Amino acid sequence: MTRISEAITSLKNGNFVLIHDDDGREDEVDMVVSSKNISPKHIATMRKDAGGLICTAISKEIATKLGLPFIYDVLNIFGPTNQTISSINSNSSPYGDRPSFSITLNHINTYTGITDRDRALTISSLANICDDLSDYQKDQKATIEKFRSNFRTPGHVPILISSKGLLNERKGHTEMSIFLTKIANMTNVTTICEMLDPHSYKALSYKDAVEYAKENNLVIIEAKDLITYAESFEKQR
């Protein structure tokens, strides 16, 4: 419980939180930061110290408002007319979950879209849109139109959509990071990146991730503790 409270504080302060997935699932550690606080420095750190795919996760509710689909649903449309897409489109991952990937985005004011500054601009701008959509006093239609006119796809920021039931429905890093924002009373948008090992060419081990957390004064939490907290959280509602 204390570790989760520390993670919430870190997230609110714009710092990274490390989340370790269960050994029986991905067995990976992701770097997580609130997209509201994203900066080019965050992108550079994830790129250099983590090395995985830098993605931005949003809640299912926000995705629905923006009209953002899961990518496998988009690809399903081409199934009847494109045999290759029909053959390779996968609705499930090796560990049994449906992939949380949606489309990829660039902000219209980016150039290539891939630089640290460009990706930070895309992510922070999307976070502002998500923030406005979470405020029912704001004009929702105007916010959605602002999204449509300020972003382009394809881009260099992959979007992930959490399951509606979060950890009750799917226990991935997407859901864990969005759940953290939920209990922190923050806008439900995070940026996450898998930590990789440049020596073994595999995912960074939990042991090495713990050492990285100590060296950089970061909080690291495990999925099982977050899932237990989520179960207690739901019972109290």
C-alpha positions as CSV (number, residue, x, y, z in Angstrom):
1,M,0.0,0.0,0.0
2,T,2.8,2.4,0.9
3,R,4.6,1.6,-2.4
4,I,1.5,2.4,-4.4
5,S,1.0,5.7,-2.5
6,E,4.6,6.5,-3.4
7,A,3.9,5.7,-7.0
8,I,0.9,8.0,-7.0
9,T,3.0,10.8,-5.6
10,S,5.7,10.2,-8.2
11,L,3.2,10.3,-11.0
12,K,1.7,13.5,-9.8
13,N,5.2,15.1,-9.6
14,G,6.0,14.2,-13.2
15,N,8.4,11.4,-12.3
16,F,8.7,7.9,-13.8
17,V,7.1,4.9,-12.1
18,L,8.3,1.4,-13.0
19,I,5.6,-1.3,-13.2
20,H,6.6,-5.0,-13.4
21,D,4.1,-7.3,-15.1
22,D,3.6,-10.8,-13.6
23,D,6.1,-13.5,-14.4
24,G,3.3,-15.6,-15.9
25,R,2.3,-12.9,-18.3
26,E,4.8,-10.6,-20.1
27,D,7.3,-10.5,-17.3
28,E,8.4,-7.0,-18.4
29,V,9.0,-3.7,-16.7
30,D,7.6,-0.6,-18.2
31,M,8.6,3.0,-17.5
32,V,5.4,5.0,-16.9
33,V,4.9,8.8,-16.7
34,S,1.8,11.0,-16.8
35,S,1.3,12.4,-20.3
36,K,0.2,15.6,-18.8
37,N,3.8,16.1,-17.6
38,I,5.6,14.8,-20.6
39,S,8.7,16.6,-21.9
40,P,11.4,16.0,-24.5
41,K,13.6,14.9,-21.6
42,H,11.1,12.1,-20.7
43,I,11.1,10.9,-24.3
44,A,14.9,10.9,-24.4
45,T,15.2,9.0,-21.1
46,M,12.7,6.3,-22.3
47,R,14.5,6.0,-25.6
48,K,17.9,5.6,-24.0
49,D,17.3,3.9,-20.7
50,A,14.2,1.8,-21.6
51,G,14.6,1.2,-25.3
52,G,11.1,-0.3,-26.0
53,L,8.2,1.2,-27.9
54,I,7.1,4.6,-26.6
55,C,3.3,4.6,-26.5
56,T,0.6,6.7,-25.1
57,A,-2.3,5.0,-23.2
58,I,-5.7,6.4,-22.8
59,S,-8.9,5.2,-21.1
60,K,-11.6,3.4,-23.1
61,E,-14.0,6.3,-22.2
62,I,-11.7,8.9,-23.8
63,A,-11.1,6.7,-26.8
64,T,-14.8,6.4,-27.3
65,K,-15.3,10.1,-27.2
66,L,-12.5,10.7,-29.7
67,G,-13.8,7.9,-31.9
68,L,-10.5,6.0,-31.7
69,P,-10.8,2.2,-32.5
70,F,-8.6,-0.8,-31.7
71,I,-6.4,-1.4,-34.7
72,Y,-7.5,-5.0,-35.1
73,D,-11.1,-3.7,-35.6
74,V,-9.9,-1.4,-38.4
75,L,-8.0,-4.2,-40.0
76,N,-11.1,-6.5,-39.8
77,I,-12.8,-4.2,-42.2
78,F,-10.2,-5.2,-44.9
79,G,-10.5,-8.9,-44.2
80,P,-13.1,-9.7,-46.8
81,T,-11.1,-7.9,-49.6
82,N,-7.5,-8.4,-48.5
83,Q,-6.4,-12.0,-47.9
84,T,-3.0,-10.9,-46.5
85,I,-4.5,-8.6,-43.9
86,S,-7.1,-11.3,-43.1
87,S,-4.4,-13.9,-42.6
88,I,-2.0,-11.8,-40.4
89,N,-4.5,-9.7,-38.4
90,S,-4.5,-11.1,-34.8
91,N,-7.1,-10.4,-32.1
92,S,-5.0,-12.0,-29.4
93,S,-1.5,-12.0,-28.1
94,P,0.7,-15.0,-27.1
95,Y,-0.3,-14.5,-23.5
96,G,-4.0,-14.5,-24.2
97,D,-5.0,-10.8,-24.2
98,R,-6.4,-8.7,-27.0
99,P,-3.8,-6.2,-28.1
100,S,-4.6,-2.6,-26.8
101,F,-3.1,-0.9,-29.9
102,S,-5.1,1.8,-31.7
103,I,-3.8,4.1,-34.5
104,T,-0.6,6.1,-34.5
105,L,-0.6,9.9,-34.3
106,N,1.5,13.0,-35.1
107,H,0.5,16.6,-34.1
108,I,0.1,18.8,-37.1
109,N,2.9,21.1,-35.9
110,T,5.5,18.3,-35.9
111,Y,7.9,17.8,-38.8
112,T,9.0,14.2,-39.0
113,G,7.2,13.4,-35.8
114,I,10.0,11.2,-34.4
115,T,12.3,13.6,-32.6
116,D,12.0,13.9,-28.8
117,R,10.5,17.4,-29.2
118,D,8.0,16.2,-31.8
119,R,6.8,13.2,-29.8
120,A,6.6,15.3,-26.6
121,L,4.5,17.8,-28.5
122,T,2.2,15.2,-29.9
123,I,1.8,13.5,-26.5
124,S,1.3,16.7,-24.4
125,S,-1.2,18.1,-26.9
126,L,-3.2,14.8,-26.8
127,A,-3.0,14.9,-23.0
128,N,-4.6,18.4,-23.0
129,I,-7.4,17.1,-25.3
130,C,-8.0,14.3,-22.8
131,D,-8.0,16.7,-19.9
132,D,-10.6,18.8,-21.6
133,L,-12.7,15.8,-22.4
134,S,-12.6,14.8,-18.7
135,D,-14.0,18.2,-17.7
136,Y,-17.7,18.2,-18.4
137,Q,-17.8,22.0,-18.1
138,K,-15.8,22.2,-21.3
139,D,-17.5,22.0,-24.7
140,Q,-17.0,18.4,-25.7
141,K,-17.9,18.8,-29.3
142,A,-15.4,21.7,-29.7
143,T,-12.7,19.5,-28.0
144,I,-13.3,16.6,-30.3
145,E,-13.2,18.9,-33.3
146,K,-9.9,20.4,-32.0
147,F,-8.5,16.8,-31.9
148,R,-9.6,16.1,-35.4
149,S,-8.0,19.3,-36.8
150,N,-4.8,19.1,-34.8
151,F,-3.7,15.5,-35.3
152,R,-2.7,13.3,-38.3
153,T,-2.4,9.6,-38.8
154,P,-0.3,7.6,-39.4
155,G,2.2,9.1,-37.0
156,H,5.0,8.3,-34.6
157,V,3.1,7.9,-31.3
158,P,1.2,4.6,-31.0
159,I,-2.0,5.0,-29.0
160,L,-3.1,2.3,-26.6
161,I,-6.7,1.9,-25.4
162,S,-7.3,0.4,-22.0
163,S,-10.2,-2.1,-21.4
164,K,-13.3,-0.5,-20.0
165,G,-13.1,-2.5,-16.8
166,L,-9.3,-1.9,-16.4
167,L,-7.7,-4.5,-14.1
168,N,-11.0,-6.4,-13.7
169,E,-11.0,-7.1,-17.4
170,R,-7.3,-7.0,-18.6
171,K,-4.1,-6.9,-16.6
172,G,-1.7,-5.2,-19.0
173,H,0.6,-2.3,-18.5
174,T,-2.0,-0.2,-20.3
175,E,-4.6,-0.9,-17.7
176,M,-2.2,-0.7,-14.8
177,S,-0.9,2.7,-15.8
178,I,-4.4,4.1,-16.4
179,F,-5.6,2.7,-13.1
180,L,-2.8,4.5,-11.4
181,T,-4.0,7.8,-12.9
182,K,-7.5,6.9,-11.8
183,I,-6.6,6.5,-8.1
184,A,-4.4,9.5,-8.3
185,N,-7.4,11.6,-9.6
186,M,-5.4,12.5,-12.7
187,T,-6.4,12.7,-16.3
188,N,-6.4,9.1,-17.6
189,V,-3.5,9.3,-20.1
190,T,0.0,8.0,-19.6
191,T,3.1,7.4,-21.7
192,I,4.8,4.0,-21.3
193,C,7.8,2.2,-22.6
194,E,9.2,-1.3,-22.1
195,M,12.6,-1.6,-20.5
196,L,15.0,-3.8,-22.6
197,D,18.4,-5.3,-21.9
198,P,21.0,-4.3,-24.4
199,H,23.2,-7.2,-23.4
200,S,20.8,-10.2,-23.4
201,Y,18.6,-8.6,-26.1
202,K,15.6,-9.6,-24.0
203,A,13.4,-7.7,-21.6
204,L,15.3,-6.2,-18.7
205,S,15.1,-8.5,-15.7
206,Y,13.1,-7.5,-12.6
207,K,16.4,-7.6,-10.6
208,D,18.1,-5.1,-12.9
209,A,15.0,-2.9,-13.0
210,V,15.0,-2.8,-9.2
211,E,18.7,-1.7,-9.4
212,Y,17.8,1.0,-12.0
213,A,15.0,2.2,-9.7
214,K,17.4,2.5,-6.8
215,E,20.1,4.3,-8.8
216,N,17.6,6.8,-10.1
217,N,15.4,7.2,-7.0
218,L,12.3,5.8,-8.7
219,V,9.4,3.8,-7.4
220,I,8.9,0.3,-8.8
221,I,5.7,-1.7,-8.1
222,E,4.5,-5.1,-9.1
223,A,1.4,-6.0,-10.9
224,K,0.2,-8.4,-8.2
225,D,0.2,-5.6,-5.6
226,L,-1.6,-3.2,-7.9
227,I,-4.2,-5.9,-8.8
228,T,-4.8,-6.5,-5.0
229,Y,-5.1,-2.8,-4.5
230,A,-7.6,-2.6,-7.4
231,E,-9.8,-5.3,-5.9
232,S,-9.9,-3.5,-2.6
233,F,-10.5,-0.2,-4.3
234,E,-13.5,-1.5,-6.2
235,K,-15.1,-3.0,-3.1
236,Q,-14.9,0.4,-1.3
237,R,-16.8,2.1,-4.1
